[in-house]
């Protein structure tokens, strides 16, 4: 699947790994992917992720704080369940994170794309019905259908301008 990732999508995954390392987390959670998506929105406010998050109405810093708090709770639970979980080296993706990657492929294919970019990863995250991504979806009033149509419209206009 990673062969379909654009350089931007690969950078997003690397940023998620960086967040996991920075906070000394044992796994790459979907929240790390969500944090990385917020970074993309910050650095590319005119890109799909930026337009979607900025149009959602919730301040990015409030979203960031919500995500970081959820990450700390999750990591604390993991370490309490298995004290040896810390320090295992390279962090693997959790099953939920892998599901997000699979959902991003599905979203890309539904849009008729043979590649996965940052907006597809965001759509995959927002398709989640539980966890902090679902909370972010509610807080920002982002729904996968409306988000998908926003992403699709933006991508079409970008293609038309070429």
C-alpha positions in Angstrom: 0.0 0.0 0.0 2.8 2.4 0.8 3.9 2.4 -2.9 0.7 4.4 -3.6 1.6 7.1 -1.0 2.6 10.5 -2.4 5.6 12.3 -0.9 3.2 14.4 1.1 1.5 11.3 2.5 4.8 9.7 3.3 5.9 12.8 5.1 2.7 12.7 7.1 3.4 9.1 8.2 7.0 10.1 9.1 5.7 13.0 11.1 3.4 10.6 13.0 6.4 8.4 13.8 8.3 11.5 14.9 5.4 12.4 17.3 5.5 8.9 18.7 9.2 9.1 19.3 9.1 12.7 20.7 6.5 11.6 23.3 8.3 8.3 23.9 5.1 6.4 23.0 5.3 2.6 22.4 3.1 2.5 19.3 2.0 4.8 16.5 -1.6 5.5 17.3 -4.2 7.0 15.0 -3.9 10.1 17.2 -0.3 10.5 16.0 -1.6 10.4 12.4 -4.2 13.0 13.4 -1.5 15.3 14.9 0.6 15.0 11.7 -2.5 15.9 9.7 -2.9 19.0 11.8 0.7 19.8 11.0 0.0 19.6 7.3 -3.0 21.9 7.8 -0.8 24.4 9.6 2.0 24.3 7.0 -0.4 24.2 4.0 -3.5 26.3 5.0 -4.6 26.4 1.3 -4.3 22.7 0.9 -7.1 20.2 1.4 -6.3 19.5 5.0 -5.9 23.1 5.8 -9.2 24.1 4.2 -11.0 21.2 5.9 -9.7 22.0 9.4 -10.0 25.7 9.1 -13.5 25.4 7.7 -14.4 23.2 10.6 -14.5 26.0 13.1 -12.5 24.5 16.0 -9.2 26.2 16.8 -6.3 24.0 15.8 -4.6 24.5 19.2 -7.7 23.2 21.0 -7.7 20.1 18.7 -4.0 19.6 19.3 -4.5 19.7 23.1 -7.5 17.2 22.9 -5.3 14.8 20.8 -2.3 15.1 23.1 -4.4 14.4 26.2 -6.0 11.4 24.5 -2.5 10.1 23.6 -1.2 10.4 27.1 -4.2 8.5 28.5 -3.8 5.8 25.9 -0.1 5.4 26.5 -0.6 5.3 30.3 -3.1 2.6 29.9 -0.7 0.6 27.6 2.1 0.9 30.1 0.0 -0.1 33.0 -1.2 -3.2 31.1 2.3 -4.1 30.0 5.1 -2.3 31.9 7.7 -3.6 29.4 5.9 -2.0 26.5 8.2 1.1 26.7 11.6 1.0 25.0 10.9 -1.7 22.4 12.6 0.3 19.7 10.8 1.1 16.5 7.1 1.7 17.2 4.7 -0.4 15.3 1.3 0.9 14.0 -1.6 -0.2 16.1 -4.4 -2.1 14.5 -6.5 1.0 14.6 -3.8 3.0 12.8 -3.5 0.3 10.2 -7.2 0.5 9.7 -6.9 4.2 9.0 -4.3 3.5 6.4 -6.7 1.0 4.8 -9.6 3.4 4.9 -7.4 6.1 3.3 -6.9 3.7 0.4 -10.6 3.1 0.1 -11.3 6.8 0.2 -8.7 7.4 -2.6 -10.2 4.7 -4.8 -13.7 6.0 -4.2 -12.5 9.4 -5.5 -11.1 7.6 -8.5 -7.4 8.2 -7.5 -4.7 5.6 -7.8 -2.6 7.4 -5.1 -2.9 8.2 -1.4 -2.3 11.8 -0.4 -2.7 13.7 2.9 -6.4 14.4 2.3 -7.1 10.7 1.8 -5.4 10.0 5.2 -7.5 12.7 6.8 -10.7 11.2 5.2 -9.6 7.8 6.6 -9.2 9.3 10.1 -12.5 11.0 10.0 -14.3 7.7 8.9 -13.4 6.3 12.4 -16.5 6.1 14.6 -14.6 6.0 17.8 -11.6 7.5 19.5 -10.3 11.0 19.4 -10.7 11.3 15.6 -14.4 10.9 16.1 -14.4 13.5 18.8 -12.5 15.9 16.4 -15.0 15.2 13.7 -17.8 16.2 16.1 -16.0 19.2 17.5 -15.2 20.6 14.1 -18.5 19.5 12.6 -16.6 17.6 10.0 -18.4 14.6 8.6 -16.8 12.1 6.2 -19.3 12.8 3.4 -19.1 16.6 3.6 -15.3 16.3 4.0 -15.1 14.0 1.1 -17.0 16.4 -1.1 -14.7 19.2 0.0 -11.6 17.2 -0.8 -13.1 16.1 -4.1 -14.0 19.6 -5.1 -10.6 21.0 -4.1 -8.8 18.2 -6.0 -11.0 18.7 -9.1 -10.3 22.4 -9.1 -6.6 21.8 -8.7 -6.6 19.4 -11.6 -8.6 21.8 -13.7 -6.1 24.6 -13.1 -3.2 22.6 -14.5 
